[in-house]
Amino acid sequence: MCRVRAVPRWALLSSAAAPVLLVGGWTLGAARQPGGFDQVAGTISALAARDATDRWVMTVGLLGLGLCHCLTAAGLRPLRPAGRLLLALGGLATVAVATFPLPAQQGSSTAHGLSAAVAFGALALWPALAAHRRRAPVGAAALTARRGTAAAALLLALVGWFVVELTTGGARIGLAERVAAGAEALCPLLVVLALTRRTAGGAAAPR
């Protein structure tokens, strides 16, 4: 009998690349700003704003991050379609964030803001809707309803911190955004690794 992995290898690669692209983008992008860049106070979007130096660095990071989320969603076959679709929506919204940059580091954009809101929301909620199907392959129970809900609650709390900093003009807007975005970028990789580990310990998934 032909047997395949519950999660394809390319989904593991895309989920691993997501946090690398995000963190690498904001690290290199900040280093390219004249006079330095305060990553505790400055937002990720400011590094891709139209007046930022070498804005292509963060723009490419965001585009790559969004595409990686879409690929990972396609590869998480053991999980519920609703959660996978929400992860893909978060990826597409992240692509939109890069497509509609801020006009300037101190400026605003309705399209950018809406895209960011959808991205943060979808990427926080998807684990709660992605719990394994009743007849899922061996290993899919790595993401149970309880674990998915707990992960979503934690991500929403981090996003909530960012929203509070943003709306109150706090001094740690950049830090809060990086913690929330970083956690959301890392979550799919943790899910893929858990599914892969569970599958390796049991029967392989049928095609």
C-alpha positions as CSV (number, residue, x, y, z in Angstrom):
1,M,0.0,0.0,0.0
2,C,1.3,3.5,-0.9
3,R,1.6,5.7,2.2
4,V,2.3,9.4,2.5
5,R,2.9,11.9,5.2
6,A,-0.1,13.4,7.0
7,V,1.5,16.8,6.3
8,P,3.7,17.1,3.1
9,R,7.3,18.1,3.4
10,W,6.7,21.4,1.5
11,A,4.2,22.4,4.2
12,L,6.9,21.9,6.8
13,L,9.3,24.1,4.7
14,S,6.7,26.9,4.2
15,S,5.7,26.9,7.9
16,A,9.4,27.1,8.9
17,A,10.1,29.9,6.4
18,A,7.3,32.1,7.7
19,P,8.8,33.2,11.0
20,V,12.3,33.5,9.3
21,L,10.9,35.8,6.7
22,L,9.1,38.0,9.3
23,V,11.9,38.3,11.8
24,G,14.5,38.5,9.1
25,G,12.5,41.2,7.4
26,W,12.1,43.4,10.4
27,T,15.7,42.9,11.6
28,L,17.3,43.7,8.3
29,G,14.8,46.4,7.5
30,A,15.5,48.2,10.8
31,A,19.2,47.9,10.3
32,R,18.9,49.7,6.9
33,Q,17.2,52.8,8.4
34,P,19.5,55.9,8.7
35,G,20.2,56.8,12.3
36,G,18.8,53.5,13.6
37,F,15.2,52.3,14.2
38,D,13.6,51.8,17.6
39,Q,11.9,48.4,17.3
40,V,10.2,48.8,20.6
41,A,8.3,51.9,19.6
42,G,8.3,51.6,15.8
43,T,5.9,49.4,13.9
44,I,6.7,46.7,11.3
45,S,4.6,48.6,8.8
46,A,6.8,51.7,9.2
47,L,9.7,49.6,7.8
48,A,7.7,49.1,4.6
49,A,6.2,52.6,4.4
50,R,6.7,54.5,1.2
51,D,9.3,56.8,2.7
52,A,11.3,54.1,4.5
53,T,14.8,53.3,3.4
54,D,15.0,50.0,1.4
55,R,11.3,49.4,2.1
56,W,11.5,46.4,-0.3
57,V,13.2,44.4,2.5
58,M,10.1,44.4,4.8
59,T,7.8,44.3,1.8
60,V,9.4,41.1,0.5
61,G,9.3,39.7,4.1
62,L,5.5,40.4,4.4
63,L,4.8,39.0,0.9
64,G,6.7,35.9,1.6
65,L,5.1,35.5,5.0
66,G,1.6,35.7,3.5
67,L,2.4,33.2,0.7
68,C,3.9,30.8,3.2
69,H,0.7,30.8,5.3
70,C,-1.3,30.0,2.2
71,L,1.0,27.1,1.3
72,T,0.9,25.8,4.9
73,A,-2.9,26.0,4.9
74,A,-3.0,23.9,1.8
75,G,-0.8,21.3,3.3
76,L,-2.6,20.9,6.7
77,R,-4.8,18.2,5.3
78,P,-5.7,16.5,8.6
79,L,-7.3,19.6,10.0
80,R,-10.7,21.1,9.5
81,P,-11.3,23.1,6.4
82,A,-12.6,26.1,8.3
83,G,-9.4,26.5,10.2
84,R,-7.3,26.0,7.1
85,L,-9.3,28.6,5.2
86,L,-8.9,31.1,8.0
87,L,-5.1,30.6,8.0
88,A,-5.1,31.1,4.2
89,L,-7.3,34.3,4.7
90,G,-4.7,35.5,7.1
91,G,-2.0,34.9,4.5
92,L,-3.9,36.7,1.8
93,A,-4.5,39.6,4.2
94,T,-0.8,39.7,5.0
95,V,-0.1,40.0,1.2
96,A,-2.5,42.9,1.1
97,V,-0.7,44.6,4.0
98,A,2.4,44.6,1.8
99,T,0.4,45.6,-1.3
100,F,-1.1,48.7,0.4
101,P,1.8,50.2,2.3
102,L,1.6,53.2,4.6
103,P,2.1,56.5,2.7
104,A,4.7,57.5,5.3
105,Q,6.0,56.2,8.7
106,Q,3.7,58.7,10.4
107,G,0.8,58.4,7.9
108,S,-2.2,56.2,7.7
109,S,-4.0,54.1,5.1
110,T,-7.5,52.6,5.4
111,A,-6.7,49.7,3.1
112,H,-3.5,49.0,5.0
113,G,-5.3,49.2,8.3
114,L,-8.2,46.9,7.3
115,S,-5.8,44.4,5.8
116,A,-3.7,44.3,9.0
117,A,-6.9,43.9,11.1
118,V,-8.0,40.9,9.0
119,A,-4.6,39.4,9.1
120,F,-4.1,39.7,12.8
121,G,-7.7,38.4,13.5
122,A,-7.6,35.5,11.1
123,L,-4.1,34.3,12.2
124,A,-5.2,34.5,15.9
125,L,-8.5,32.5,15.4
126,W,-7.5,29.8,13.0
127,P,-6.3,27.2,15.5
128,A,-9.7,27.2,17.3
129,L,-11.4,26.2,14.1
130,A,-8.8,23.8,12.9
131,A,-9.3,20.9,15.3
132,H,-8.9,17.6,13.7
133,R,-11.7,15.9,11.8
134,R,-13.5,13.0,13.4
135,R,-12.0,10.5,11.0
136,A,-8.7,12.3,10.6
137,P,-5.5,10.3,9.9
138,V,-3.3,9.1,12.8
139,G,-1.5,12.0,14.4
140,A,-4.1,14.7,13.6
141,A,-5.2,14.6,17.3
142,A,-2.1,16.7,17.9
143,L,-4.4,19.7,17.5
144,T,-7.4,19.0,19.7
145,A,-10.3,21.4,20.2
146,R,-8.9,22.2,23.6
147,R,-5.4,22.9,22.4
148,G,-6.7,24.9,19.4
149,T,-8.9,27.0,21.6
150,A,-6.0,27.6,24.1
151,A,-3.7,28.6,21.3
152,A,-6.3,31.0,19.8
153,A,-6.9,32.6,23.3
154,L,-3.2,33.2,23.8
155,L,-2.8,34.7,20.3
156,L,-5.9,36.9,20.8
157,A,-4.4,38.1,24.1
158,L,-1.2,39.1,22.4
159,V,-3.1,40.9,19.6
160,G,-5.2,42.6,22.3
161,W,-2.0,44.0,23.9
162,F,-0.9,45.4,20.5
163,V,-4.3,47.0,20.0
164,V,-4.2,48.6,23.4
165,E,-0.7,50.0,22.7
166,L,-1.8,51.2,19.3
167,T,-5.0,52.9,20.4
168,T,-3.5,54.5,23.5
169,G,-0.3,55.6,21.7
170,G,1.8,53.5,24.1
171,A,5.6,53.5,24.1
172,R,5.8,49.7,23.3
173,I,3.7,49.6,20.1
174,G,6.5,48.0,18.1
175,L,7.3,45.4,20.8
176,A,3.7,44.4,21.2
177,E,3.2,44.1,17.4
178,R,6.4,42.0,17.1
179,V,5.4,39.6,19.9
180,A,1.9,39.1,18.4
181,A,3.0,38.8,14.8
182,G,5.9,36.6,15.8
183,A,3.7,34.2,17.7
184,E,1.2,34.1,14.9
185,A,4.0,33.3,12.4
186,L,5.4,30.5,14.6
187,C,2.0,28.9,15.4
188,P,1.6,27.1,12.1
189,L,5.1,25.6,12.3
190,L,4.4,24.3,15.8
191,V,1.2,22.6,14.5
192,V,3.0,21.1,11.6
193,L,5.7,19.7,13.8
194,A,3.2,18.3,16.2
195,L,1.3,16.6,13.4
196,T,4.5,15.2,11.9
197,R,5.7,13.9,15.3
198,R,2.4,12.2,16.0
199,T,2.3,10.6,12.6
200,A,5.8,9.4,12.8
201,G,4.9,7.6,16.1
202,G,2.0,5.8,14.6
203,A,0.7,4.6,11.3
204,A,1.3,6.7,8.2
205,A,-1.6,8.5,6.7
206,P,-3.3,7.0,3.6
207,R,-3.4,9.1,0.4
